[in-house]
């Protein structure tokens, strides 16, 4: 499901995710981006929850929503946040003409949402640039998934903590937050630009795609060290001069994961409640696998950490350099 807020309202994402939490709807995937004047959200729910989710979102958002049935989430891990992994994924899909409906990264994986009818083509495409140790061919991978369909569906939110438990909270400061607007279905074409970023030690600590207010367009956002902001913008404009590129700095990105993050409702709602109550300005959010990754302005980093600690059980806070 994709929806765009009618205006820049601080609590719009909270209204949306609180409505889903109140309806006890699990969210295996979600992205949320602010493009300067409106929020764009992409949300995936189980097909059995689609009708309830649609009603809950329409009541909460009071805005137009696009819903697409028959989606599948395909994740590649570990990706170690390397730009070259994203580049190879994009180029493989672009070469085979495989459109992506949504995109998000976590500390462990990069996940794409595609039409389930092209899942076989998409998995075949990945066996070109990538090698998977456990599966020598796409057929090996497909055989390994057989019989697990019901097992996957049985992973449900069976335990609701009063304070959601977190394995750890990590953050990285002095980043540049870049947003690129493209014609819908063209995100995979920017893989060649990401290839120019590949260098030892450089990583994407945030990467997500979402709809935007302009008709027929979508946006992709990511974080880079501030020292790489200028060179990347130059390379991007040289390769794709017609694309709209926006940058904000300094920002900080944070990530956390927990035992129930991938299969229980209310996690995102808790986080957004903490931010709204403490007036933290969220810029972007990515929720996939069992992780949440977000971006806030650097001056609000410590406030954001304290807000998270107030709502979550966090054993450690670690700064990445």
N, C-alpha and C positions, 0 to 999 in steps of 0.2 A: 504494500500500500504506500502511496506517495501523497503528501499533502504539503501545501505552502500556506504560511500564515498571511492574513490580509494586510498586516503591518508589523512593525518591529515591537512586539510586546514581550517584555522580559519573561513573563510567566507562561507564554504560549506552549513551549514544550512540556512544562510541568502539568498544564491542564490536560494535554494529550496523554502523557504517560500515567498520570494519576487516574484518569478514567479507565485505562486498561488494567491498572492494578486493582481498582475497585471492582472490576468485573472478573478478577482472578484469571487473566489471560497471560500466558507465558509469552515471552518475546525472545526468540533465539537470535534475532539480528535486528539492529536498528542503527541509523545514523541521523545526525542532527547538525545542521550548519546554518550559521547566520551570515547572510551575504551583504550586510550593510543596511538593509531596509526590511528584510523579511526572513522568516525561518523556513528552511526546507527540510522535510523529514521523510525518511524511507524506513518502513517497518515491515518485518516479516512475522507472521503468526502461522500456527498450524492450520491446515485447511478446515479442520473441525471447528476452529474458533473464528473463522472468517466472518460469518454473519454477525456474531456478537461483537466482534472487534469493530466492524464497520459501523454498527449502530452506536457503540460507545464513542467512537471518534467523531462521528457526525454531531452527536450531542455536545461533545466537549469543545470542538474546534470551531463550529459554525462556519466552516469554509469548505471549498470544493476538495474532493478527494478522488484520487484515481486508484482503483483496485484491480490487480491482475492475479488471476488464479493460475495454478499449475507451475509455481516457481520451485527452484532447487538451489540450495546453497552448496557451493563447491569451494573447499578450503585447501590451500597449499601450505604445508608447514614441515620443518621450520623454515621461515624466510629470513630470520635474523635481521629484519628491517633493512635489508640491503636494497638500494635502488635498482641494481641489476636484476634482482629476482622479479621485481615489479615490471621492469622493462621486458624481460623474457615472457612473462605471463601476458602482458598487453600485446606484444608482437605476435605471439602464437595465436591469440584470439583474433587479432586484426588480419593476420594472414589467412585464416580459415573462415573469415566472415562471421564470427560468433559475437553477437551483441551481448553486452552486460546490462542488466537492469539496475544493479546496485553494486557498490564496492566498499569494503572496509578492511582495516587491518587491526590486529591485536599484537601484543608482544610476541606471540608464538606463530601467528599465521596471517595470511592474507586471504580474504574470503570474497567471493563474487556471487551475486544472485543472478541466475539465468533461467530461461524457460526450461522446464524439465524435459520438453521434447527434444532439446538439443544437448542434453547432458552427456549422451554418448559421444557426440562429436567433440564436445568441449574436453572431455577426459582424454580422448584420442589425441587432441591437439597438444595437450600438456606433455605427452610422452615423447614429443619431438625435442624440445629444449631441456627437459628435466629428466633425471634418472631417479627412480624410486626403488630403494633397496629391497623392499619386501615384495615388489611386484615388477616383474620384468616386462610385461606387456599390459595394454589396457584390459585385455581379457582376464588376466590374473587379478587385476583390481576389481573388476566387475564380479568375478566369481566369489571374491572375499566378502562382498557386500550382501550376497544372497542369504536369505534366512535371518537377517538382522533387522528387517524392517520393523517388526513388532517390538524387538528389544529396544530400538531407538525410541519408539513411542512411549515405552514404559518409564523413561527417564522423566519424572515429573516433579513438581515442587511439593514434596511431601513433608517438608520441615520448614516452618516459618520462624526464624529467629526474631527476637525483639530488637536486637541490634545485629544486622547482617555481618557475618564474619568475613574477614579479608586476610589472605595470606600475606600481603604486604602492599605498601603504597610506594611507588617510585615516581620521581619527577625529574625533569630536565629544563633548565632555565635558559634564557638568552637565545631564544629561537625566533625565526621569522615564520609567520603564518601566511601561506600563499593560497589564493583561491583562483581557479581558472574556470571560465564559463565557455562551454562548447555546445555545438548542436547535439541534440539528443542522439545517443547511440555512437558518438564519436570519441568517447573517453579512451578506448583502446589505442587510438591513433597517436597519443602522446608518449607511447612507450619509447620511441626513439629519442625523445628529449630527456627522459629519465636516464637513459643510457649514458648521457654526458656527465651525469652526476657521480657515476660509479668511481669511487676512490677509497683507499683503505681508511677505515674508521668512520666513514660517513653513513648515517642511517636515517630512515624515515621513522620518526617516533610517533607520528600521527599521519594517517592517510584515510580519507573517506570521501564518498561521493553522495550527492543528494540532489533533489530537484531544486529549481529556483523559480523566481517569479516570472521570468521572461518565457513566453510561449515557445515551445519547441527546443528549449535549452536545458542543460543540467550543469552542475558544478562539481568539481573535484578540489579538495583542499588537502594540504599537507604541510608539515613543519620541516624546516631546514635550519641548521646553525646560521646565525646572523651573518657570519663571515661568507657564507655561500649564497646569500640572497641576491646580491647584485649580479654576480657571474651567471647564476641560473636564469634570472630575468632576461639578461642579454641573449643567452642561448635560446630561451623559449621564444622570444620575439623574433629572432632570426629564423627559427624553424617554422613558427606558426604566427606570422605577423598579424593575422586578422582575429586572433583569439584575445578575449578580454582577460587581463591578468591584474590581480589586486594583491597587495602585500601589506602586512601589519607586523610591527616589531617595536619593542620586544614582547614576546609571549612566553609562556611556560606550558609544557605538556605534562600530564600525569597519567598514570595507568595503575590499575589494581585488578586483582582477580580473587575469586573466592569459591568455596565448595558448591554454592548454589547459584552462582551468577548465570550459568548457561541454561538453567531449567526452572527458575522460579520467578514469579511476578513480583513487582514492587521494588526491585533494586534500583532501576533508573529513577523511579518516582522519589525514592529516599534521597538520592544524590541531588536531584533538582530541587527538592524541598529545602535541603541544606543550603544550596546556593542562593535561592530566592530569599530565604529568611535572613541570610547574611549579606545580601546585595553583591554577590559575586557575579560578574558578567561572563557567562559562558560564551565561547566563540564557536566551538565545535565539539561533537561527541560521537564516539564510535563504540558500539556494543556488539561483540561477536565472539564466538566460541565461549569462553568463560571469563571474559575480560571487559573492562570499561576503560576507554582511553579518552581523555578530554583536553581541551585547550582553554586557557584563561590568560588575561593580560598579566604580564610579569609583576606589576605593582600589587596585584591581588593574590599572588601565589600563596603567601603564608595564611592569608584569610581563607583561601579555598581549602588549604590543608586542615586548618582548624575546624572549618565547617564539616569536612568529611569525617574527621575524628569524632565530632559530636554525634554523628548518626551511625557510624560503623565501628566495629570492633577491630582495631588495627594494631598488630603486634610490633610493626616497625615501619619507619619512613626512611627511604633511601634516596639520596640525590645521585643521579647519573651524570657523568661528565663526558 
